[in-house]
Amino acid sequence: MKSLKKNITKSFDRGSNNYDLNAKIQKKICQQLISFFKNLDNSDLQIVNALEIGCGSGFMTKELIKLKKIEKIHLLDISSEMIKKVSSQNLHKNASFEIADFDNFSRYNEYDFIYSNMAMHWSENIKNLILKILLNLSKNSFFIFSIPHSLKISFKKKNKAENFCSSLVNQFPKYNDIKQIICSENYNLFSKQISLNEIYNRPIDFFLNLKKIGANVSLIKKKSNIFSLRHITVKTLINYDVGFFFIKKI
């Protein structure tokens, strides 16, 4: 697992300069997560000390502070280059930054609002991570996050490479499994599942886009060469199923 996290770190370091330009689906999901949060009854929610885990270039924090007054924000990411990028922006007068792995982070109890967009699926053990955060939440604290549940690849025209492309995609935690982890009388849970689509001219364009933003680390032991797809020019549909979760500790 150490080598996996090292690969994830290096990949997002390399993708940091191109992230904002190419992370279009991540931004769309972030906007919908913010809308989901906005539509909940949280008008009386006061945020004193917030934490974003897997902050990337910080666009979720930018959206959140448009909605809510936050006294202090701490942004955490495993990539030193991402932290360098986000810390160079004038995000918030009381923002602090830390290079750290959210699986090993030990100060979740210090925050009354924890949030994350499309990052937690990189955890070594998603169940342990969620339980760790929940157990460290103090009463009337909040945790909101998005996480992918499936990614499906299909072609506009029949092509035998479709199954090969699908075999390259990482597996993600299932929506109902995440709900089951959270299910407890100690928490109020609001959740929903959405689907989003993207279209690429070629299947390899999708995988190259993942590489540009640093999200191309394979969690599958079997290795395959994506460049065998370079001659396939069929329109490619990418379907994401994503879960939104908003939790209050009671």
N, C-alpha and C positions, 0 to 999 in steps of 0.2 A: 504493500500500500504506500510506503514511503516513496518508491519510484514513481507510482501513479501520481501522487500529489506533486512530485518534482516536475513531472511532464506537464501537468495542468498549469503549474506556475510558469514554466518556460513558455508554454503556448500562449497564455494570456499576456505575458510580458511582450512577446513578439506582436501580438494583435492590438496592443494598446493604442498605437498611433492611428490605426484604421478603424477602431471600434465604433466611434460615433457615426462615421460615414456609412458603415455597412451593417450595423446592428438594427436593421429596420424592423424585423419581427419582434425583437426584444423590446423596442420602443413602443410598438403597437400594443403588446401585452402589458407593458407598464401603464400605458394610458388607460387601458381597460381595467386594470387593477385599481388605479386611482379612482376611476368612475365607480367601481364596485364599492370602494371605501366611502366615497362621497355620498352614495345613495343609501348607506346605512344611517341609522339614527345615532350620530356621534357629535351632535352640535355642542354638547356640554363636555366633550372630551378635551382634557387639558394635557399637553405633552411637556414634561419638564426636561427629561433626559432621554433622547432617542438614540437608537443604534441601528445602522444599516449593515447587514452582513452580505458579503459578496457585492460590494458597492459598484464595481466596475468604474465607469467614467462619471458616475454620480447623477444620471438623469432621473432616477426615481426620487432622490432627495430634492432635486430641482422642482419636480412636480408636487411633492408633498408640502414643501414650504409655501407654495402658492395657496394651499388649502388651509393649513394650520400654523398657528404661531407655536414655535418650538424654542425653548430656552437654550438647550445645548444639543448638539448632534455629534455622534462619534461614527466615523465611517471606516469600515474594516474590509480588507481584501487580501487574498493570498499573493497577489501580484504586486511587486514593488513598483513596476512601471505604471500600473493602473493607479496606485496610490499617489505616485509622483504627478500623474496627469490630473487627478481630481483635486489634489491639494493645491495645485497652481491656480485653481479657479476661486473666485470670490463667492463661495456658496452661501456661507452663513458666518455671522460675526463670531459665533461661539462654536465653530466646527473644529473637531480634532480628527486625526487620521492614524491608522495603525496597519502595519503589514502583519497579517496573522491568518491562520487557518481556522475557519469557524468551528471545525470539529474539535480543535484543541483549546479554543477560547474558554476562559474560566470566569468571566465577570458578567455573565448575563443578568445576574441579580441586581446590578447597578442601574438598570434601565427600566423605564415605565412604558416604553413603546419600542418594539423591535420589528424591523421590516426587512423584506428581501424580495427581489424580483429576478426570477429565472436564474438562480444561482445554487439553490440547495440540492439539486439533483447531482451535483459534483461531490456530495458528501460520501465518505467511506461507508457510513451506515446511517441512512436517513431516519430510521426509527429512533436510534440513540440520540441523534442530533435534536430532533423535535422534542423528545422527552426531556432532554437536558435543558432546553430552553424553557419548556413549560414548567418544569419543577423549580426553576429559578425565578420564574415570574412572581412578583409580589402581588398582593391583592389589588384588584382594579388596574392591573397593568394589561398591556395589549401586545398582540403578535399578529402581524399580517404578512402573507407571502403568496407568491405564485410559484407553481412548479409544473413542468411538463409531465404529461402522463403517457402520451404516445406521439410518435411522429411517423406518418405514413407517406410513402413515395409511390406515385402512380404516373403512368405515361398517357398522353393524349392518344397515342397510337400503340397498338400491341407491340411489345418488344421483349425478347427473352431476357434482357438485362434488368428488367424490373425486379425480379426476385433477388438478383445479385445486389442491387442498390439497397433493397430492404435489409439485406443481411449485414450491411455496413453501419446501420443505424443503432445507436446505443439504446438499451432498454431502460425505461423509466418507471418510477413507483406508481402504482395504480391509485386512482382517485379515491375509491372506497377503502383501500388500505390506509391511506393517509387519514381519512375520516375516522377509521377504527382506532388508530394510534391516539388521536385527540379525544375520542369519546370518553368523557368523564363528567361526573356531576360537579366537578370543581371549575369547569370552564363553560362559558357560553360560546358556541361555535356557529358562525355563519359561513356558508361556502357555496360556490357555484362552479360549473365547468363550462368552458367555452371552446369553440373551434375556430381556427384561423387558417387561411390558405395563402400560399405564395406560389407564383408560377415562374419557372426558369426556362430559358431557351434550350438548355441541355442539362442532363443530370449532373454532369461534372461541375457546372456553374454553382449549383447548390453546395456541393462539398468544398469548392474553392472559397465560397463566401464564409463558410464555417471556419476555414483556415485563416481568412483575413481578420476575423474578430478573435481568434484564439480558441474557438469552441470545437475544435476538431480532434480532441484527444479521444481515442477509442477506449471504451470500457470493456470491449469484447476481446477475449484472448486470441481468437482467430484473427490474423492479420490478412488484409487484402489490399491490392494495389488499385486505388481509385482511378489512376491514369489509364487503365484499360477502358474507361468510359469516354475517353476524349473524342472518339470518332462517332459517338452516338449523338445525333442532333435532334432528337424528338423532344417536344415540349413536355416539361416535367412539373407535375403538381405536388406540392408539399403541404400536407395537412397536419396541423398541430392541435392536439387536445391538451388543454391547460386547465389546472385547477386553481381557484382562488380561495384562500382561507383567512378568516378574520376571527381571532380568538380573544376573549376577555377572561382573565382570571377572576373568579368571584369568591 
